[in-house]
Amino acid sequence: MNSASPEVLEVRLARIERSLRRARWGMLGLLLLVVALFLAWYGVGGIVQREIRVHRIYAVDDAGVVRVRIGQDPAGGHRMSRAAGVIVYDTTGLERGGMGTMDNGRVAIGLDSPSTPKGTARDRVGLMVDGKGNTMFMLLDAKAVPVVMAKGGDKGGTLQVSALTPDGKQLQVRTLGVSGDTQSTEAAD
């Protein structure tokens, strides 16, 4: 073992003590920097972000099934016009309704049936305003036949009630408007 003089040991001990004091001050500075960054990121009192930009947000349930989607429809979807808004899904992942603006100028709120006969629309309740400001409210039965429809436009409004004939081949329609009450029969689609 090397024997060092007491003077050399004192100098080395003084250097180690200085190094230890620097390390303590450095750790304190690093801790203060981390706290400052934490407060800057999360803010005092909670997370506050001025803006978040995303294309779509999906909310899933505990099983991982998408239950809510916020954003625009993917291109090439099933609607007559692409929509952007909030879409709500059931526990099986089937779309059950939503609210959105559409590329054709409409804004709509709709509620859908969980199941329908093949080739039948699932819409059951709809509220719509088109690009010109005309309005429509519609209720459809289990076969997607419009049973109540209220329309409003530049020339006033109409209220329409309808029902399928017993044979299911025709639709009886009664329309109430400011200018009168009319009845008609149309071919059922």
C-alpha positions in Angstrom: 0.0 0.0 0.0 1.3 3.4 -0.9 1.8 5.7 2.0 1.1 9.3 1.2 2.1 12.3 3.2 -0.6 14.0 5.3 -0.4 17.1 3.1 -1.2 15.2 0.0 -4.1 13.5 1.7 -5.5 16.8 2.9 -5.4 18.3 -0.6 -7.1 15.2 -2.0 -9.7 15.3 0.7 -10.4 19.0 0.0 -10.9 18.3 -3.7 -13.3 15.5 -2.9 -15.3 17.8 -0.6 -15.5 20.5 -3.3 -16.6 17.9 -5.8 -19.2 16.6 -3.4 -20.6 20.2 -2.8 -20.7 20.8 -6.6 -22.5 17.5 -7.1 -25.1 18.5 -4.4 -25.7 21.9 -6.1 -25.9 20.3 -9.5 -28.5 17.8 -8.2 -30.5 20.7 -6.6 -30.4 22.6 -9.9 -31.5 19.5 -11.8 -34.4 19.0 -9.4 -35.5 22.6 -9.8 -35.3 22.3 -13.6 -37.4 19.1 -13.5 -40.0 20.8 -11.3 -40.1 23.9 -13.6 -40.5 21.7 -16.7 -43.3 19.8 -14.9 -45.1 23.0 -14.0 -44.7 24.4 -17.5 -46.0 21.3 -19.1 -48.9 20.5 -16.8 -49.6 24.0 -15.5 -50.5 24.9 -12.0 -53.9 23.2 -11.2 -54.0 20.7 -14.1 -53.2 20.0 -17.7 -54.0 22.9 -19.9 -53.4 22.7 -23.7 -54.6 25.5 -25.9 -55.0 23.4 -29.0 -54.9 19.7 -30.0 -55.0 18.8 -33.7 -55.9 15.3 -34.7 -57.8 13.7 -37.6 -59.9 11.3 -35.5 -60.4 10.5 -31.9 -61.8 7.1 -30.9 -63.2 6.3 -27.5 -63.3 2.6 -26.7 -65.1 0.7 -23.9 -63.4 -1.8 -21.5 -63.5 -4.5 -24.1 -61.7 -2.3 -26.7 -64.8 -1.8 -28.9 -65.1 1.7 -30.4 -68.1 3.5 -28.8 -67.5 7.1 -30.0 -65.6 8.5 -32.9 -64.9 12.2 -33.4 -63.7 13.3 -36.8 -64.4 13.0 -40.5 -65.6 9.8 -42.2 -62.9 8.0 -44.0 -63.0 8.5 -47.8 -65.3 6.2 -49.8 -67.7 5.7 -46.9 -71.3 4.5 -47.0 -73.0 7.9 -46.7 -74.5 10.0 -49.6 -72.1 12.8 -48.5 -69.0 12.5 -46.3 -69.6 13.7 -42.7 -67.5 15.2 -39.9 -68.7 15.1 -36.4 -69.5 12.7 -33.5 -70.6 9.1 -34.3 -71.9 6.8 -31.5 -71.6 3.0 -31.6 -73.2 0.2 -29.6 -71.4 -2.6 -27.7 -71.0 -4.6 -31.0 -69.4 -1.7 -32.8 -72.4 -0.9 -35.0 -73.1 2.7 -35.7 -76.2 3.8 -33.8 -76.3 7.6 -34.4 -74.5 10.8 -34.5 -74.3 14.5 -35.2 -72.2 16.0 -38.0 -71.7 18.4 -40.8 -71.7 17.0 -44.3 -69.7 17.9 -47.4 -73.0 18.7 -49.2 -73.7 21.6 -46.8 -76.1 19.7 -44.5 -75.9 19.4 -40.7 -77.7 16.4 -39.3 -78.5 14.5 -36.1 -79.6 10.9 -36.4 -80.4 7.9 -34.4 -80.2 4.4 -36.0 -81.8 1.0 -35.5 -79.5 -1.8 -34.4 -80.9 -4.2 -37.0 -82.8 -3.9 -40.2 -84.1 -6.1 -43.0 -81.5 -6.6 -45.8 -81.3 -3.5 -48.0 -83.2 -1.3 -45.6 -81.8 1.9 -44.2 -81.1 1.9 -40.4 -82.1 5.5 -39.9 -85.1 5.9 -37.5 -85.0 9.5 -36.2 -83.4 12.4 -38.1 -83.1 16.1 -37.8 -81.5 18.0 -40.6 -80.8 21.5 -41.9 -79.6 21.7 -45.5 -77.1 24.2 -47.0 -80.0 26.7 -47.9 -81.5 26.7 -44.4 -84.4 24.3 -45.1 -85.2 22.0 -42.2 -86.6 18.5 -41.8 -87.5 16.2 -38.9 -88.3 12.6 -39.7 -89.4 9.5 -37.8 -89.3 6.1 -39.5 -90.9 2.8 -38.4 -89.1 -0.5 -38.0 -89.3 -1.1 -41.8 -87.7 2.3 -42.5 -91.0 3.8 -43.7 -91.3 7.5 -42.9 -94.3 7.8 -40.5 -93.9 11.4 -39.5 -92.1 14.1 -41.4 -92.0 17.9 -40.7 -90.4 20.2 -43.3 -89.7 23.9 -43.2 -88.5 26.2 -46.0 -88.9 29.5 -47.7 -92.6 28.9 -48.4 -93.6 27.7 -44.9 -93.8 24.2 -43.5 -95.6 21.0 -43.8 -96.4 18.1 -41.5 -96.8 14.7 -43.1 -97.9 11.4 -41.6 -97.9 8.2 -43.5 -98.6 4.4 -43.1 -98.2 1.4 -45.3 -101.4 -0.2 -46.6 -102.2 -3.6 -45.1 -100.7 -5.4 -48.2 -97.4 -3.3 -47.8 -97.4 -2.3 -51.5 -98.6 1.4 -51.1 -97.9 4.2 -48.7 -100.8 6.4 -47.6 -99.7 9.9 -47.0 -101.6 12.8 -45.4 -100.0 16.3 -45.6 -101.0 19.3 -43.5 -99.8 22.6 -44.7 -100.8 26.3 -44.4 -102.6 26.1 -47.7 -104.6 23.0 -46.8 -104.7 19.3 -46.1 -104.1 16.7 -48.8 -104.1 12.9 -49.0 -102.3 10.7 -51.5 -101.2 7.2 -52.1 -97.7 6.3 -53.3 -96.0 3.1 -54.3 -94.0 1.7 -51.5 -90.3 1.2 -52.3 
